[in-house]
C-alpha cells in the first residue's frame, strides 16, 4: 500500500533536527566542580550559575539566542527537597514573561529488567541524569504555518534542543554519569529526541525508526496529529498505531554504550524495524483534527 501524496507546507522532522555528537568538544573546558556535598545553590550539587552559563556559551546556545534578539541573559538555579534541580534562563529580567528556558533534572538510578540481557548476565544499575522537564519558549513570536503549534505545546519554541543536548552531555561527563534519560509523553517528542537518544527497549527503538522511515516527508505536527486521530495505521497489526511511552537514553559511558551495541539489542531492533510498516491517511487526519479542535485546545491535548 502506498502512502498518499504529501502536502508541501512545513518542513519534515528530519530537516528540523540537525545534530551530530561529534561536534561536542569537551576540551579546554573551564567549568569548575565544587566539592560541596549538598547545597541548594549548586546545580546537581556541582555547578553554580557561572558554570552553567559557561556550558551554554560553549554549546553555542548563548550565541544562538543573541542572534534571535535576546540580550542580557540571566541564569537562575535552585533545588527542592525531592532532589529536583531547576535551571531557568531569562532575558533582561527574572519574570515569567521574560523566561526563555526551564530545565529540571534529577540524579537517578536506572535498573533495567533482565529480559533485555542474555541469560546469566549480571545486571548493574546505571547512574543517570533524568530529564524531569525541558521547555523553551519564544516570547517574541507566535505560531505560523512554517512552525505550527504541536499538540500539548503552549508557546513557540526557540530551536534550542540540540544545544540542550550538548549541555546535558557535558554535565553527564563531568559528574561521571552513564547517560541521561527521558520519557517523552508524545510521539513527536520521541522523534525529536531520537536524533541523539535511543529507547532502552530495542523493540520500541525499532518501531520509532520504522515510523521515521515510512513517514519521511511529513512534519512532526502531521505525525503527532496522525497518532491522536488514529490515522497512522500499523499494517503489521492492521490497526491504528499507538505511541507507548518508554525510557529513551543518550548514553555517555562505555558501559552503557556496550549495551546498545550488544548482539541481543541489535537483533531485536532489526527484527521490529523490518517487521513494522506504516500507512498514513493524511486526508482523514485533517478531517478528524478539525473536528477535535472544535471542542478542545491544542495545548490541552
C-alpha positions, 0 to 999 in steps of 0.5 A: 500500500502506498502512502498518499501524496504529501502536502508541501507546507512545513518542513519534515522532522528530519530537516528540523533536527540537525545534530551530530555528537561529534561536534561536542568538544569537551576540551579546554573546558573551564567549568569548575566542580565544587566539592560541596556535598549538598547545597541548594545553590549548586546545580546537581550539587556541582555547578553554580550559575557561572558554570552553567552559563559557561556550558551554554556559551560553549554549546553555542546556545548563548550565541544562538539566542543573541542572534534571535534578539535576546540580550542580557541573559540571566541564569537562575538555579535552585533545588527542592527537597525531592532532589529536583534541580531547576535551571531557568534562563531569562532575558533582561529580567527574572519574570515569567514573561521574560523566561526563555528556558526551564530545565529540571533534572534529577540524579537517578538510578536506572535498573533495567529488567533482565529480559533485555540481557542474555541469560546469566548476565549480571545486571548493574544499575546505571547512574543517570541524569533524568530529564524531569522537564525541558521547555523553551519558549519564544516570547517574541513570536507566535505560531505560523504555518512554517512552525505550527503549534504541536499538540500539548505545546503552549508557546513557540519554541526557540530551536534550542534542543540540540544545544540542550543536548550538548549541555546535558552531555557535558554535565553527564561527563563531568559528574561521571554519569552513564547517560541521561534519560527521558520519557517523552509523553508524545510521539513527536517528542520521541522523534525529536529526541531520537536524533541523539537518544535511543529507547532502552527497549530495542523493540520500541527503538525499532518501531520509532525508526520504522515510523521515521522511515515510512513517514519521511516527508511529513512534519512532526505536527502531521505525525503527532496529529496522525497518532491522536486521530488514529490515522497512522495505521500499523499494517503489521497489526492492521490497526491504528498505531499507538505511541507507548511511552518508554525510557529513551537514553543518550548514553555517555559511558562505555558501559552503557554504550556496550549495551546498545551495541550488544548482539541481543539489542541489535537483533531485536531492533532489526527484527521490529524495524523490518517487521513494522510498516506504516500507512498514513491517511493524511486526508482523514487526519485533517478531517478528524483534527478539525473536528477535535479542535472544535471542542478542545485546545491544542495545548490541552491535548 
